[in-house]
């Protein structure tokens, strides 16, 4: 797995999408533990912080669940869109806000 250098989306979104596709295709099965952050970061050539953001996005989408000290696991029963009152709208708002924050961060001097 690798990032597309021509893709204008932030790396965490590209990683999240790639992992989401891997989950959807069955590469990672329900209940299966995902690789550790460091391993995924090395696979994609990004920082652990980028992977943490990608995992947070996957969790907000209802695809994975994280357990402190144990890792991240593919949900056995993904949350269905609209299944919980207002959750889909909240996820969209958080995703939009994350994109806006990432855009601001890219403009800040290092």
C-alpha positions as CSV (number, residue, x, y, z in Angstrom):
1,X,0.0,0.0,0.0
2,X,1.2,3.4,-0.8
3,X,0.1,7.0,-1.2
4,X,-0.7,8.6,-4.5
5,X,1.6,11.6,-4.8
6,X,-0.8,13.2,-7.3
7,X,-3.8,12.9,-4.9
8,X,-4.5,16.3,-3.3
9,X,-6.2,14.8,-0.3
10,X,-4.3,14.6,3.0
11,X,-2.3,11.5,3.6
12,X,-4.4,10.4,6.5
13,X,-7.5,10.4,4.3
14,X,-5.7,8.3,1.6
15,X,-4.6,5.8,4.3
16,X,-8.1,5.7,5.7
17,X,-9.6,5.0,2.3
18,X,-7.0,2.3,1.5
19,X,-7.6,0.6,4.8
20,X,-11.4,0.9,4.4
21,X,-11.1,-0.7,1.0
22,X,-9.0,-3.5,2.5
23,X,-11.7,-4.0,5.2
24,X,-14.5,-3.9,2.6
25,X,-12.7,-6.5,0.3
26,X,-12.2,-8.9,3.2
27,X,-8.4,-8.5,3.5
28,X,-9.1,-7.7,7.1
29,X,-12.0,-9.7,8.4
30,X,-14.6,-8.8,11.1
31,X,-13.0,-9.1,14.5
32,X,-9.5,-9.2,13.1
33,X,-6.8,-7.1,14.7
34,X,-5.2,-4.5,12.5
35,X,-1.4,-4.2,12.3
36,X,0.2,-1.8,14.8
37,X,0.4,1.9,14.0
38,X,4.2,1.7,13.4
39,X,3.8,-1.2,10.9
40,X,1.1,0.6,9.0
41,X,3.1,3.9,9.0
42,X,6.2,2.0,7.6
43,X,4.0,0.4,4.9
44,X,2.7,3.8,3.8
45,X,5.9,5.8,4.4
46,X,4.1,8.2,6.7
47,X,4.3,9.2,10.4
48,X,2.5,7.4,13.2
49,X,0.5,10.6,13.8
50,X,-0.9,10.2,10.3
51,X,-1.9,6.6,11.0
52,X,-3.6,7.7,14.3
53,X,-5.7,10.2,12.3
54,X,-6.5,7.6,9.7
55,X,-7.6,5.1,12.4
56,X,-9.7,7.8,14.1
57,X,-11.4,8.4,10.8
58,X,-12.1,4.7,10.3
59,X,-13.5,4.6,13.9
60,X,-15.7,7.5,13.3
61,X,-17.0,5.8,10.2
62,X,-17.9,2.7,12.3
63,X,-15.4,0.4,10.5
64,X,-13.1,-0.3,13.4
65,X,-13.0,-0.1,17.2
66,X,-9.9,0.7,19.2
67,X,-9.1,-0.7,22.6
68,X,-6.5,1.1,24.8
69,X,-3.4,-1.2,25.1
70,X,-4.8,-3.8,22.8
71,X,-5.0,-2.2,19.3
72,X,-7.5,-1.7,16.6
73,X,-10.0,-4.3,15.4
74,X,-12.4,-4.5,12.5
75,X,-15.9,-4.2,13.8
76,X,-17.9,-7.4,13.7
77,X,-21.0,-5.4,13.0
78,X,-20.3,-2.1,11.2
79,X,-22.6,0.7,12.1
80,X,-25.1,1.2,9.4
81,X,-25.6,4.7,8.1
82,X,-28.6,6.3,9.7
83,X,-28.9,3.5,12.2
84,X,-28.3,5.8,15.0
85,X,-30.1,9.1,15.1
86,X,-27.9,11.9,13.9
87,X,-24.7,9.9,13.9
88,X,-24.2,10.1,10.1
89,X,-24.5,13.9,10.2
90,X,-22.1,14.1,13.1
91,X,-19.6,11.9,11.3
92,X,-19.8,14.1,8.2
93,X,-19.3,17.3,10.3
94,X,-16.3,15.8,12.0
95,X,-14.8,14.7,8.7
96,X,-15.4,18.2,7.2
97,X,-13.8,19.8,10.2
98,X,-10.8,17.5,10.0
99,X,-10.3,18.4,6.4
100,X,-10.5,22.2,7.2
101,X,-8.0,21.8,10.1
102,X,-5.6,19.8,7.8
103,X,-5.8,22.6,5.2
104,X,-5.0,25.2,7.9
105,X,-2.1,23.1,9.2
106,X,-0.6,22.8,5.7
107,X,-0.5,26.6,5.4
108,X,1.2,27.1,8.8
109,X,5.0,27.6,8.7
110,X,7.0,24.7,10.1
